[in-house]
Amino acid sequence: MKIFAILAFLFGFSLAQDTYDPSTNYRPRNVTGLGEFYSWVGSMTVESYYNATAVVELEFLFGREYGKPLCPQLENQTYTTNFDVILSILERGHWDSGDNSVIFLLTLLPQISPPFNVSNLTFENMWEWRYLGLSHPIYSVSFFGHQDHKSKSSGSWRPESGSSPDLFNFTTSQVSGGAYNISGTLYPHRDPGGPSYFGILSGLPLCDSTKQTDGALVTMMRDPDDEALGEFQYPHTSIQFDDKTANFTLDASFQSTSNVHENSTSQGITVSGLLRVCFSGVLDAYHSGTLSLKGSTPEWLRTVGFSNDSSNIGYRESSAGKLYLGIALISIVIILAVITTAL
């Protein structure tokens, strides 16, 4: 009877942590302070909040329609601004129906003091970007129209398996030294909710200050007007990353529509051109899983939440958490052997 009591205890002990499914790209929910933003498995390369920036450039080419002239204030002008940035390079999940080797999520943050607290940023907050001073999230897999289900273990909503297609057509290669190159162009017509909005930028030149006020809504154009095809840039991204650094470039065509004065009956002035985002980032080891450079495609070791990497959040040197499953299963096997022998 005691043997069965011990078996029940150990089996319950091993299942007590059964909220984690190692076949998914989600992390265990046992790390205090991790937050929703960091709840996937993957590398989280983060620019320093203090002295590193993402550079955003807008090159103005023509007015609302192709060939329409720009106002004099915008002719031969390039607008440049800086953001703090987090590039999330994530392991594919079962809900991703595409063939890309990874998922990326780019978040541009306002440069404020104190720095924006990303750990408090929920998934829902990401879509409230206008009110938080963020850019609209730029991502490589569809979050539009996928089917969700409620996880029995965690109670959270998660996408159904195979319900989210890739938005970019990526190629992956590995260079000498182990770094991965990932580059690709947005599929046209793939997802009406895919990358389009970019953000609200301030400080752009004004064509008519009597009608316009500071701030303009910038969108990435996903399809060209037929006559503009020669100067149109489908959103294209290029990433090189390893277990220490990441270099990122995004090129796209854009439209910008200016804000107008309150109670104005005028419409905002729309202009078009080319957009570029580029930066070099360093690994945020505190929140990142360990990236293995041994394979031809990226793969992450399970470290955050497992107390096996001292650089991670939640690491406890004295913790036996990383051993609980192995110890429990070994003990169960031993006890089953004892029971079998006794029988």
N, C-alpha and C positions, 0 to 999 in steps of 0.2 A: 504493500500500500504506500509506503514511504517513497518507493522508487517512482510510482506513478505520480505522486504529489510533486516530486522534484522535476519529473519530465514535464508536467503541466506548467510548473513555474518557469522553467527554461524556455519552453515553447512560447509562453506568454511574453517572456522577456524579449525574445527575438522578434516577436510580432508587434511589440509595443512601438517599435520604430518603423513599422511597415507603411508609414505614410510616404516613404521614399521609394520610387520605382526606378531602378538603375537603367531601365531601357529607354527612359525619356531624357529630354535635355533640361529637366527641372532639377533644382537643387533641393536637398532635404530642408525641412522647415525648422531646424533645430538651432539656428544661429541667431542670437539676439542682435537686433540692430542692422540686419542685412538689408531689409526693405524690399519692396516689390521690384524695384528697378534692377537689382542685382540677383534676382532669383533664378535666372537661367544659368546653365553651365556654359562657360566660355571665357575667352580673354576679354577683359575690359580695359582697353587702352585709353588712358585719360591724360589730356594735356594738363600741365601744372596750372593750378588756379592762380599762381602768382606771376609767372613770367613767360608762359607759353600761350600761344593763340592760334586760332584758326583764322585764316585770311579769306574774306569773302569779297570777290570783285564782280562788279557789274559793268560791262562795256555796252554803252548805248549805241544802237545802230540805226533804228528807224522808229517811226511813230506807231500808232495802234495797228495800222495795216502796212504790209510790206511795201517799201518804196516811198511811204509818206515821210516827208522831211521831219527832222527833229527841231525843236525850238533852239535858238542860239545858245541858251544856257546849257544844253546837253550835247551839242555838237563836239565831237572829238574828245568826249569826257569819259573817264573811267572812275567809278565810285568804289571806294575801298573801305571796309569796316572790319572789326575784329570781334571774335566771340571766344569764350571758353568752350571747349568741346569735349564730348565723350563719344568715342567710337566703340560700340559693342560688336565684337566679332563672336558669333554664337554657334554652338553645335546645332546641327539640324535636328528637328524634332519629328515625331511620327506624323504630326499634323501637316508637315511640309510635303506637298505632293511632287515637288520638282526634283531636279537632279543636281543642283548646285552643291558644292562641298560644304558651304557655310551659309549663315545668315548674317547680314550686317544691319545695325541700327545706329544712325547718326543723330546725335542730339546736340544742338548749339545752345549755349547758355549765355545769359547776359553777363557782362563783366561788371560785377557789383561787389561791394564790400559790406559785410563779410560775403564770401563766395556762396553761390546758390547751393543749398543742401539737397543733393540728389537723393540721399537715402530716404528723404521724406516724400519723394516723387512717386506717386502711384501710377498704375497703368492708365486709370481714368484721367489723371492730371495731364498725361501726355497729349490728350486731345483737347485740353483747355489752354493750349499754348498761347493763344492771343492774350489771355489775362495774366499769364505768368512771365511774359517777356521772353519765352523760348522761341526757337524756330519750330516749324511743324516737323515732326519726326520724319526722317528720311530712311526708308527701309527697303530691303531687297526681297521680301516675301509678303504676299497679300494678307492683310488683316481685314479685308472687306468681304462680307458675305460668307465668311466661313461658318461652319456649324459648331456650336459650343455644346459642351456637356458639363455637368457639375460633378467634380471629383468626389467620390464617396469618402475618400480618406481625408482630404484637406478641406472639403466644402467649397473650394474655389472653382470658378468657371474656367474651362480650358478648351481649346479647339479640338474638334473631332479629328481622328486620324485621316490624313490625306485630303484635308479640306481646304488647304491654303497653297496656291501655286506660287512659284517663283516669279518675281517681276523683272529681274535682270537675267540675261543670258551669260552666265559667268564661265570663264575658263580658269583653271587652276594649274599652276606649275610651281616647282620647287627649284630654287637657285642654289648655287654653291654656298655652303655655310648653313643651309637648312631653312632659310626664310621662304615664305610662300608668297607668290604673286597671284592676285585674283583681279580680273578685269572683265568688264562686260557692259553691254548696252541694254537699256530698258526695252522690254518687249512692247511694241505698240498695241493698243486696244486690249491689253491683258486684264486690267483691273480699273474700273471707274473710280475707285477709292484709293488708288495707288499714289505714288509721289506726284504731287501737283503743287499744293501750297508750299511755299518755302518759309515765309515769315514776314513780319512787318518791320521794315528797316527805316531808321530815322537818319536825317542829315543828307538826304539826296537833294541835288539841285532842284529848284522850283522854276517852272516855266512861267507861271503867273501867280505871284504871291497874293494878289487880290482875291483869287479863287482858291488857291491851294494852301494847305497848312502842312507842317512837318509830319512825315510818316507816309509810307507807301506800302501797299500789299504787293508782295512779290510772289509770283507763281512760276514754277517750271513748266514749260510747254512740252507736252508729250507727243503732239502731232503738229506738223507744219501746215500752213496754208500752201496750196500747190505751188504758187509762184515763188514762195520763200524757201523752197526745198534746198536751193543751192547754198543758202547761208544758215540753214537750220541744223542744230546740234541736238540729236536725241540724247537724253540724259545718259552719260557714260561715266563709270567709276573705275578707278584703278587703286588697288591697295597692295602694299607689300608689308608683311609683318612677320615677326618671329616672337620669341619668348621675352623680348626686352623692349622693342620699339615697333612703331607702325608709321608708315607714310601713306597719306590718303589724298586723292584728287577726285573731284567731281566736276564735270563740265556739262552744261546744258544751255538751251535757249530759255529766255525768260520774258515775261510781261510784268510790268510794274504799273499799278494804278494808284495815283496819289490820293491822299486824304483831302477833303475840302473843309472849309470853315463851317462851324456849326450853324444850322438853319440855312445853309446855302442851297440854292436851287441848281447850282452848277454840278456837273459830273466831274469826277476825277480825270486827270489827264493820263492816258495810257501810252507807254513807250515799250519798245522791245529791244532785245539785244542778247548778249552772251553772258552767262554766269559761270563763275569758277569758285570752288571751295577747295582749299589745300592746307595741309598742316603735317607736321611731324610730331608724333606723340610718344610718350613713354608708358610702359606697362604699370597699371595700378595693381601691384601684386597683392595688396590687402584684400581686394574683392575678386581676384581672378583665380580660376583653376590653372593647373600647370599644363602648359601647352607642350606636347611632345613633338619633336621635329624629326622623328624617325621614319614616318610614313610619307607617301607621295601626296597625301591630303591631310589637312589639320585634324588632330585628335587631342582631346583634353583628358587629363587624369582627374579623378574625383578627389579634390582636396578640400575646398571650402565646405565646412560642415562635417568633415571627417577627422579633424585634428591630426593630420599627417603632414602639414606644411606650416612651419612656424611663422611664415610671412603673412598668413591668411587671417582674416577676421574670425573670431571665435576659437582660435587655437588655444588649447590648454595642454601644457606640457605633461601634466599628471593625468590627463584624461585617458580613460580606457575606452572611450566611445568608439574609436576606430577599430577596436578589437571585439566589440560586443557580439557581432553577428558570427564571426568565425568561432569565438569561444562557445557561443550558444549552440551552434550547429555541430561542432565537434563533440560537445557534451551530450547532445541529443543522440548522435550516432553511437557514442560509447554506451549510453544508457540503453538504447535499443538493442545493442549487442548483448548487454547483460540480461535484458528481459528475454531475448531470444534464447540465450543459453539456459536461463532458468526454466524456460518452458521445455 
